[in-house]
Amino acid sequence: MTGSEIDIVTATSGTPRPQPSAGFTLAALAKDPRTGWPPRARRMYEYLAARYGDHDALCTLAAAWIAHQRSEGVRKTYSTNFRVFEPYLREHGIHPLTVGFLAADAFARHLETAPTLVWRDGRREPEGPPRQDATRHNVLASCSSFYEFVLRTRALPKEAFDANPFTGVLYPVIDPLETTTVSLSETEWTTLLATARDNPISRATALRTYVLLWFVYVCFLRIDAALTARIENIGHTDGHRTIRVRIKGGKWATKALPPPVYAVLTELIGDRTEGFVFITSTGRPLDEPSVWRTLRKLARRAGLPQADRIRPHSIKHTVIEHAFARPGARPDRIQEAADHRDPRTTMRYHQRRKRLDDSPMYDMAAATAAALEES
């Protein structure tokens, strides 16, 4: 960012810090709703209170915004993205409740070159590559959601805060057929699963990893839904072994457990009758970062060419593409299995793969190579 841009951004911080409107104290209600906040909302409150003081309206508004979200996945995404935005504002002397369009627009440009955090010697350092377009789009959308929520609460005087500063900010253009999430061919997927079974990273966690891969793949799940699956929700539905899981958006879905999956799932659970299906050796819920690390190590051991780019969501991409490749594939049934509300979301996977499978580039390259052989 140039000096002139910094001057423009900093100039917006001259506005007096907004104060809560009359009666804006959650503790003044008959029952303080903060006691029912989910853990991530409480952590947001504590994070901001340590920097702005617990009497600042920002602490309650941001935490209430996190608590308002339906699913833990959205709460996690919004919390992470807000913690990208808030330090940027603090560095420029801008209170988050005084942000104007110029500051929001400057932040959008800042994201184009800002390094991401990576682990170095037990600490997170800003040394990673800049965020991809889809990630920047996600960060900006999260920030916009916060300000829409603040406006909806009418907690701040209109003369101090009357518009979403992210309205009009230019988001990165996203091609719906492009994604940074890699997928695996059927041969690569079988190789990965066989490696998890026969040549695991750790014998102590071998069965858990193997079952998790089976479970995520066959049930068309996002990793957060798989990790929050509970033993109590395994049952029978219309003659099928099933499990109810909470999916994206906080909704519930009933998933069939085909015999091969049910067999390994019950082996993993053993004599446990309640709690999360996937737990650590100490009984704690398995977390996504550990799954991410294990998956990449396993992919390297399996010799997959995309090992360093694979991530848990790659498995859902993979199973949808494989389902479309099956004889007699029905897009409506695949959409239902993938828990997509919009059929266009499901069809993108098919179109993305077909665009490569039917690419004229292969024919042109083969023709040119043959001509070179004859020359």
N, C-alpha and C positions, 0 to 999 in steps of 0.2 A: 504494500500500500504506500502511495506517495505521501509526502508531507501535507500537500493540499487536501488529500482525502482525509487524513487524520484530523486536520483542522475542522473540516466539515462535520465529521462524526462527533468530535469533542464538543463542538459548538452546541450540539443538541442537548448536552448534559447541563446546560445552564438553566433549564426549566426546574422550578422547585420540585422537590420530591413529593409525589402525590401522597396524601394522607388518607387513611380509611374514612369512609363516609360515616355519618352518625349511625350508631347501632351496629357497626361492622365489627363485632367481636363474637366469635363462635362460642366462647366460654360463657357469654351472657345468656345463651339459650337455656331452656329447662334442662337439657342434657347435652353436654359438650360432644358434638359429633366427631371430634378428633379421636375420641377413645375407640371409634370403630374404623379408623383409617387402616388400610393395609400397610404392612411393614415398609414397602417402598415409598409410600407417601410420608410416613413418619421420618424416614431417612432423608427425604427431600427437605422436610421442615427443619430438621436438625442441621443439615448442610447449610441452608440459607441463614438460619438463626445465628450460626457461628460467625457469619460474615456481615450480616446486616442488623443483628439484634432481634430478639423474639417479639418485639413490639412493632416491627415493620410489617406492613400489610402483605408484602411480597411473600413472606414465609408461609402464611396461611393460604394465600391465593394459589401459589404454585403447588403446595402439598394437596390442597383440595382438588386442583385440576388433575393431579396424578390419581387421587383416590376415585375421581369421577369416572375413570376409564373402566370399561367392562372386563377386560382380561388382563392377566398379569403380563402377557407378552407385550401389549400396548403400553402398559405402565412402565415396563422396563425400557422400551424404545424411547418413549417420551422423556423419561428421566435421564437417560444417557445423552440424548440430543440436547436437552436443556442445559446440561452441564458442559456442553461444547459452547453454547451461546453465552451463558452467564459470565464465565471468566473473560471472554472477549470484551464484554461490556465493562466489566470491572477494570480491566486493563486500560480502557479509554476513559474511565471516570464517569461512566453513564449508569444510572440506576435503571434496572429493567422495567420499571413502571414509568419511565420518562422517555422511552425509545420512540423516535420518530422514523419516518420513511427513509431518510438519508442514512441513518445508522443501520437500519435493517438491510438496506440495499448494499451498504458497504460491507456488512457481514457476509452477504451472499457472495460478493467478489472475493472476500478474504478466504472463504472456503475453497476457492478454486486452486489456491496454492498452499494453504496451511497444511503442515505435515501432521500425520496421524500419530497417535501414541503407540509405542511398542515397548515391550518389557526389556530392560537392560539392568542386569545385576539386581533383580528384585524390585526395580522401580520402573514406572512408566515414563518414558521420555518421548518428546515430540520429534521423532526421527524417521517415522514411516512415510510412505508416499502420500500425496494428496488424495482426498476421497474421490471415488468414482461418481459419475453424474447421478446415478440412482441414489447413492448414499447422501449426496448433497441435497437432492430433491427431498429426501426423507427428513433431513435435519431442518430444512426450511419449513416443511409442512408441519413438523412438530412445534416449532416456534409459533407459527401462525395459529395452531390449535390453542396454544396457551393464551394468546391475546384475544381470541374469540371467546374463550371461557371467561376471561376477566371482564370483557364487555357484557357478557350474559349475566354476570353476577351483579352488575351495577354497584359494585362496592366502592368505586372511586368516583369523585366528582366529575361530571361531564366536561367541565371546563379544563380539567387536568388531563383527562384521558377519554377520548371520544372516537377513536378509530384504530383498527388493526394496522400496525405499521408495516406488516408484510403484504398488505394488499397492494398490488402493483409491482412487487419485487419479481424480477424475471427468474423463473425456475429453470434448471437445466432441461433441455428437450430430451425426452426419453422415448426411444424406439421400443414399442412393446414386444418386438421380436428379438431384441437384444438383451442379454443378461450376462453378468459376470459369474453366475453360478454354473459350474460345470456339471455334466452328467456322465454316466458310464454306459458303455455298450453292454449287451447281455453277457458277453464273454468276460468283460472287465468286472462286472458285478459278481458273477459266479466266482471269479478269481479272488475278489476281495472277501466274499463270504467264506470261501474255503480256507483262506489264510487265517481268518478270525477263528475258525474251528480247529485247524491243524497246526498253525504256526503263530500263536497269539503273542501279543506284546508281553503279557503277564499271565502266567498260569492261574494266579489267584483271581483274576478278573476275566478270564477267557470266556466262560459261559455267559456272563453278564453281557459282554460286548457282542458275542455271537447272537444272543437272543434279541438284544436291542436292534441290531441291524435287520434281522428277520422281521421284527415287530414294526419298525418304522416303514420298511419297504412294503410288506404285504398289506398293511392298514392304510397306506397312502398318508402318513402322518408328518406333521411338522415336529421337530425335535422337542419343542416345549410341551406339546400335547402328550408325547410319549413319556417324557420324564415326570409328568404329573399324573400318569395313569395309576389307579389304585386297585388293589386286590379285591376290595369289597364290590367293585363294579364289574367283576367278571361273572358271567352268568349264562343263562339260556334264553334265547328268543326264537320262537317259531321253529324249534328243532335245531337251532344253530348254537354253537359255542360263541359267545360274544363278549365284548367289553365296551362299556360306555366311557368315553373320554371327552374332556373339555377341549374344544378346538378354538381356532382363531375367532375373535369376536365374543368370546365367553359363552358360546353355544355348546350344547352337548350333541354328540354323535355316537351312534351305536355301530361298532365295527365287528365284522365277522372274524372269527379266529379259526382259520383252516387247520386241519389236523396236524400238519408239520409244525405250525407255529404254536398251537395250543400245547403240544407235547413238550417243546423246549421251554415254553413259558411256565408251565407247571413244575418242570424240573428246577427251574431257577427259583421259583417261589418256595418250593419245599413245603414245610409244615406251617408257614406263616399264614395267617387268616385275615390280616388287615395291614394297612399302610401302603406306601408307594411300592410299585412293582420293582423299580430299579433303585437300589440303595447301595451305599458304600459298605465296606467291611465294618464300619462303626455304627451302621444303621441310619446314617444321614441320607437325605435325598441326593441322588446323583445330579451334578450340575452340568450345564451346557459347556462351559469352557473345558472341563475334563473330557467330555465326549469329543469335542473338537480336536483336542490334542491326540487322543487315542486314535481317532479316525485317520488323521494325517500320518501318524506313525505306522498304522496298519497298511495304509495305501502305499507308503514307501516300501514296506516289507513285501507287499504284493507286486511291486515293480510297476505300478500304474504310472503312465506318463504325466497325468494331471495331479499327481499326489500332493504337490505343494499348493494346489488351488482348491482341493476338495474340502467341503464343509458339510455339516449335518444336513442342510437343506438340499444338498446335491442328491440325497437319496430319494427325496420326494420328486424332484425333477426326473430322476432316473426311472422310477416306477411308472410315472405318467407316460413317458416316452415309450417304455416297453409295452405298456398296455395298448397304446395306439398301434404298435407293430404286430399285435396278435391278430390272427385271422378272425374276421367277423367283429372287429372292435366296434363298440357302440359309444360314440362321444357322450351321449347323455348318461350312460352308466359310469363312464370314467369321470365325468364331471361330478356326479354324486359321490363316488368313492373319494375323490380329491377334496370334497367339501368346498367347491367353488360355487359361489352364488351366481356368477355370470358365466355363461358358456364360452364367452370370448376368452376368458382367462384360461380355460382348459385348452381351447383350440390353439392358443399361442404355442403351446408345447409341441403340438403336432405340426404346425406351420413352420416352427423354427427348425425342427428336425428335417422336414420334407424339403425345406429350402436348401439344405446341405446335401441330402440324399439325391435330389434331382438337379443339382447344380450342373450347368453346362461346362463349368470349368474343368471337370474331369475329362469330358469328351475332347475339349479343345487341347488340353495338355497331352492326352494320349495321341491325338492326331499330329501335334507338333513333334512329339518325341519320335513317332514313327517316321515322319518326314526327315528328321535329323539322322535317323538310323540309315536311311536310304541315300542320303546325300554324300 
